[in-house]
């Protein structure tokens, strides 16, 4: 008689059911100050737990995979910037909580150091790197990039300042060298494009130096990631954007959002009118400021003089802000100020993205503290695109500096 077959093995017991719905819950665990040389932040640590709605299942793995979030509040900026940084995977400590952000190595010209530090304070994804700026005995640049091998495969940016012809050559040399160090991408940040601001192409033989500089920049070598991105704020002549060739990617930004944010903070923000000193300024900026009442000024010739007149709009009883891309001697702005005051403006302020002010011409602008706009300006806002000017006018009313740091930091993440 044959043996009976052995019974089949028991079926495995079913796994416990998974939760129907996972609900994230955030808990603030601590707040402390974190101070460093480059920034001052109030840091908030949060943790994220995942659980089911009924609370019936708690898994040890879920406890081990709690997410740590960091919220950085950058103090000293106006307005305050809050950066929510996602957590770093436990198996990849090198990410340092920067998942979702492009890590950028930021080099800078000497005179741009203060702005570079403000940019780095916006995000831990931006790391400052130095350049050795030296000169040989004959006066020519003696330049070097420390630890050049260390930036291989990294996204790299260079914050430049072409404040005078004497520094352009050495900064172009750096701009031509960095892309060839096997980096992932290269961005040249040139807040102020200086040439072409006073040029008038009227006679045969006049040379457009803005075109020459654009061609220099257009020949920056490509990096492993492709063409160089060139970031410029409020370029003076709109047609100059077409001077660049297809070898680079020009990115034209504006400082006007900084002005709009500052105007919203004024106690008389509901009584603001925008004045443009000429039709060119109106064409450039009116679309960004179209929700404000507009006043357009113009210059008319009377004999041998050119006089500013109000072409359109009424400044009576208003806080009028004159807006232009840059200021040199300031003569036109002062004439506009006096004309607006003559027609009943309650206050007159001014904004320019680039405060060039050759030969300390900023000293011409007086501060109005008592509602007498014919005597001076209530505010004169500039950005830090021209760092030498910023040093001169710091803490000198009516001047107030609106930093491009947050805007540049955001642009570097594109």
C-alpha positions in Angstrom: 0.0 0.0 0.0 1.5 3.3 -1.1 2.1 6.1 1.4 -0.4 8.9 1.4 0.9 12.2 0.0 2.0 14.7 2.5 -0.3 17.7 3.0 0.5 20.9 1.2 2.4 23.5 3.1 0.3 26.1 4.7 -0.4 29.3 2.8 1.5 32.4 4.1 -0.5 34.6 6.3 -1.6 37.8 4.6 0.5 41.0 5.2 -1.2 43.6 7.4 -3.2 46.0 5.3 -1.5 49.3 4.3 -3.0 52.5 5.5 -5.7 53.9 3.3 -4.4 57.4 3.3 -1.2 59.0 4.5 -1.5 62.5 6.1 1.6 64.6 6.5 1.8 66.4 9.8 4.4 69.1 10.6 5.7 69.9 14.0 8.0 72.9 14.9 10.7 71.4 17.0 13.1 74.2 17.7 14.1 77.8 16.8 17.7 79.1 17.2 19.9 81.7 15.7 22.6 80.7 13.2 25.2 83.4 12.6 28.0 83.2 10.1 30.3 85.6 8.3 28.1 85.7 5.3 24.6 85.8 6.7 22.4 86.1 9.8 19.4 83.8 9.8 16.8 82.7 12.2 16.5 78.9 11.5 13.4 76.9 12.2 13.7 73.1 12.2 10.6 71.1 11.3 10.0 67.4 11.2 7.4 65.6 9.0 5.7 62.4 10.3 3.6 60.1 8.2 0.6 58.3 9.7 -2.8 56.9 8.8 -6.0 58.8 9.7 -7.2 56.2 12.3 -3.9 56.0 14.1 -4.1 52.2 13.9 -0.7 51.4 12.4 2.6 52.8 13.4 5.7 51.5 11.6 9.2 51.6 12.9 10.4 52.3 9.4 8.3 55.4 9.2 9.9 56.7 12.4 13.3 56.1 10.9 12.3 58.0 7.8 11.1 61.2 9.5 11.9 64.2 7.2 13.9 67.1 8.6 13.0 70.5 7.0 14.8 73.8 7.4 13.2 77.2 7.0 15.7 80.0 6.7 14.6 83.5 7.5 17.2 85.9 6.1 17.4 88.8 8.5 18.5 92.3 7.5 16.9 92.0 4.0 14.0 94.1 2.9 11.6 92.4 2.5 12.5 89.3 4.6 13.2 86.3 2.4 12.1 82.8 3.5 13.8 79.8 2.0 12.2 76.3 2.5 14.9 73.8 2.0 14.0 70.1 1.4 15.8 67.4 3.4 19.0 65.6 2.4 18.6 61.8 2.0 20.4 59.9 4.9 22.4 58.0 2.4 23.7 61.1 0.7 25.2 63.6 3.2 26.9 65.6 0.5 23.6 67.0 -0.6 23.4 69.0 2.7 19.6 69.6 2.4 19.9 71.2 -1.0 17.7 68.8 -3.0 15.8 70.8 -5.5 18.3 73.6 -5.6 21.2 74.0 -8.0 24.5 74.3 -6.2 26.4 77.3 -7.6 30.0 78.2 -7.0 30.1 82.0 -7.1 33.3 83.9 -8.0 33.4 87.7 -7.8 35.4 90.7 -8.7 37.1 92.5 -5.8 34.7 95.4 -5.7 31.7 93.1 -5.8 32.6 91.2 -2.6 29.8 92.9 -0.5 27.1 92.1 -3.0 28.5 88.5 -3.4 28.1 88.0 0.3 24.6 89.3 0.3 23.8 86.9 -2.6 25.3 83.9 -0.7 23.2 84.8 2.3 20.0 84.1 0.3 20.7 80.4 0.0 23.1 77.7 1.2 23.0 76.5 -2.4 25.4 79.4 -3.3 29.0 78.9 -2.3 31.5 81.8 -2.5 34.8 81.1 -4.2 37.8 83.5 -4.4 40.1 84.6 -7.1 43.7 85.7 -6.7 43.8 89.2 -8.2 47.4 90.3 -8.5 49.5 92.3 -11.0 52.9 91.8 -12.5 55.5 94.5 -12.2 54.6 95.9 -15.6 51.0 96.4 -14.4 49.4 93.6 -16.4 47.1 91.2 -14.5 48.6 88.2 -12.7 45.5 86.0 -12.0 44.8 82.6 -10.7 41.8 80.5 -9.6 42.6 78.5 -6.4 41.7 74.8 -6.4 40.6 74.9 -10.0 40.2 71.1 -10.0 37.6 71.4 -7.2 35.0 73.1 -9.5 35.0 70.4 -12.1 31.4 69.3 -12.7 30.0 72.3 -10.8 27.7 75.1 -11.8 29.8 78.2 -11.8 29.0 81.9 -11.9 31.1 85.1 -11.9 29.9 88.4 -10.5 31.6 91.1 -12.5 31.8 94.9 -12.4 33.0 96.8 -15.4 33.2 100.0 -13.4 36.1 101.3 -15.5 38.0 100.3 -18.6 41.0 99.4 -16.4 39.3 96.4 -14.9 37.5 95.0 -17.9 40.5 93.1 -19.4 41.3 91.2 -16.2 37.6 90.3 -15.6 37.2 89.2 -19.2 40.3 87.0 -18.7 38.5 85.3 -15.8 35.3 84.9 -17.8 37.1 83.2 -20.6 39.0 80.8 -18.3 36.3 79.5 -16.0 34.2 77.8 -18.7 37.2 75.7 -19.8 37.7 74.1 -16.4 35.2 71.3 -17.2 32.4 72.9 -15.3 28.7 72.0 -15.8 27.6 75.5 -16.7 28.8 79.1 -16.6 26.8 82.3 -15.8 28.3 85.8 -16.1 26.4 88.2 -13.9 27.1 91.8 -15.0 24.5 93.9 -13.3 25.5 97.1 -15.1 26.4 97.0 -18.8 28.4 100.3 -18.8 29.1 101.1 -22.5 26.7 102.9 -24.8 25.2 105.0 -22.0 26.3 108.3 -23.6 26.9 107.3 -27.2 25.1 109.0 -30.0 25.6 107.5 -33.4 25.1 110.6 -35.5 28.1 111.0 -37.8 30.0 108.6 -40.1 32.9 107.2 -38.1 31.2 107.2 -34.7 32.0 103.9 -32.9 29.4 102.0 -30.9 31.6 100.6 -28.1 28.5 98.8 -26.7 28.6 96.6 -29.8 32.3 95.9 -29.2 31.8 94.9 -25.6 28.8 92.7 -26.5 31.0 90.9 -29.0 33.7 90.4 -26.4 31.1 88.8 -24.1 29.6 86.8 -27.0 32.9 85.0 -27.5 33.2 83.6 -24.0 33.9 79.8 -24.5 31.1 77.4 -24.1 31.2 75.1 -21.0 30.3 71.4 -20.9 26.7 72.5 -20.3 26.5 74.7 -23.3 26.6 78.5 -24.0 27.3 81.0 -21.3 24.4 82.8 -19.7 24.9 86.6 -19.4 22.7 88.3 -16.8 22.3 92.1 -17.2 20.0 94.5 -15.3 18.1 97.3 -17.2 20.5 97.7 -20.1 20.5 101.3 -21.2 19.5 101.1 -24.9 17.0 98.3 -25.6 18.5 97.7 -29.0 21.8 96.7 -27.3 20.3 93.3 -26.5 20.6 92.5 -30.2 24.3 93.2 -30.2 24.9 89.7 -28.6 25.4 86.7 -30.9 23.9 83.2 -30.6 27.1 82.0 -28.8 25.7 83.3 -25.5 22.3 83.4 -23.8 21.6 87.0 -22.6 19.2 87.2 -19.7 17.8 90.8 -19.2 16.5 91.4 -15.7 15.1 94.6 -14.1 15.4 96.3 -10.7 11.8 97.7 -11.0 10.3 94.8 -8.8 12.6 96.0 -6.0 11.2 99.6 -6.4 7.6 98.3 -6.4 8.1 96.4 -3.2 9.7 99.4 -1.5 6.8 101.7 -2.6 4.3 99.3 -1.0 6.0 99.9 2.3 5.6 103.7 2.3 2.9 105.2 4.5 1.6 107.1 1.5 1.8 104.2 -0.9 -1.8 105.0 -2.1 -0.7 108.4 -3.2 2.2 107.5 -5.5 2.6 108.7 -9.0 5.4 107.7 -11.4 7.1 110.3 -13.5 9.3 109.5 -16.5 11.9 112.1 -17.5 11.5 111.5 -21.2 9.7 109.3 -23.7 12.5 106.7 -23.7 12.1 106.0 -20.0 8.3 105.7 -20.5 8.8 103.2 -23.3 11.1 101.1 -21.2 9.3 101.0 -17.8 5.6 102.0 -18.2 4.3 98.4 -18.6 6.0 97.4 -15.3 4.4 100.4 -13.5 1.1 100.7 -15.3 -1.0 100.5 -12.2 0.4 103.8 -11.0 -0.8 107.2 -12.3 1.8 108.3 -14.8 3.5 111.7 -15.5 5.6 112.1 -18.6 8.2 114.9 -18.9 9.9 116.0 -22.0 12.7 118.5 -23.0 11.8 121.4 -25.3 14.2 123.9 -26.8 13.9 127.5 -25.8 16.6 129.5 -27.5 19.9 127.9 -26.7 18.5 125.9 -23.8 16.6 122.7 -23.4 14.0 123.0 -20.7 12.0 120.2 -19.0 8.3 120.5 -19.4 5.4 118.2 -18.2 4.0 116.6 -21.3 1.3 114.5 -19.6 -0.2 113.9 -16.1 -0.8 116.0 -13.0 1.6 115.9 -10.0 -0.5 118.1 -7.8 -0.8 116.8 -4.2 1.0 113.5 -5.1 4.2 111.8 -4.0 5.9 111.6 -7.4 8.7 109.1 -8.0 10.9 109.9 -11.0 12.0 106.6 -12.6 14.9 106.0 -15.0 17.5 103.3 -15.7 20.6 105.2 -14.7 21.9 108.6 -13.6 25.2 110.3 -14.6 25.5 114.0 -13.7 21.9 114.2 -12.6 21.0 117.4 -14.4 17.8 116.1 -16.0 16.5 114.6 -12.7 17.0 117.8 -10.9 15.2 119.8 -13.6 12.3 117.2 -13.4 12.2 117.5 -9.6 11.9 121.3 -9.7 9.3 121.2 -12.5 7.2 118.7 -10.5 7.4 120.8 -7.4 6.4 123.9 -9.3 3.2 122.1 -10.4 2.2 121.1 -6.9 3.8 117.8 -6.1 3.6 117.1 -2.4 6.9 115.1 -2.4 9.4 114.1 -5.0 11.6 111.0 -4.9 13.7 109.3 -7.6 14.7 105.7 -8.6 17.5 104.6 -10.9 18.8 101.0 -11.2 22.4 102.2 -11.9 23.8 105.1 -9.8 26.9 105.9 -11.9 27.5 109.5 -10.5 30.9 110.3 -12.1 33.0 112.9 -10.3 30.8 112.6 -7.1 27.8 114.1 -8.9 25.6 112.5 -6.2 26.5 115.5 -4.0 24.1 117.6 -6.1 21.1 115.9 -4.6 19.7 117.4 -1.4 17.4 115.8 1.1 13.9 117.2 1.6 12.8 116.6 5.2 10.0 119.1 5.6 7.7 118.7 2.6 9.5 121.2 0.4 10.1 119.2 -2.8 11.7 122.2 -4.6 14.6 121.9 -2.2 15.4 118.3 -2.5 14.3 114.6 -2.8 12.4 112.6 -0.1 14.1 109.4 -1.3 16.7 108.6 -3.9 16.7 104.8 -4.5 19.5 103.1 -6.3 20.6 99.4 -6.5 24.0 98.0 -5.6 24.9 97.4 -9.3 27.6 100.1 -9.0 29.4 99.1 -5.8 31.8 102.1 -5.7 28.8 104.5 -5.6 27.2 102.4 -2.9 30.2 103.0 -0.7 30.1 106.7 -1.2 26.4 107.3 -0.6 25.9 104.8 2.3 23.9 106.3 5.1 23.7 109.7 3.3 20.0 110.8 2.9 18.2 110.9 0.6 20.0 107.8 -0.8 18.7 104.4 0.0 20.1 101.2 -1.6 17.9 98.4 -2.8 20.0 95.3 -3.1 19.9 93.0 -6.2 21.0 90.1 -4.1 17.7 88.2 -3.9 17.0 88.7 -7.6 20.5 87.5 -8.6 20.2 84.5 -6.3 17.0 83.5 -7.9 18.4 84.0 -11.4 21.3 81.7 -10.6 18.8 78.9 -10.1 17.4 79.1 -13.6 
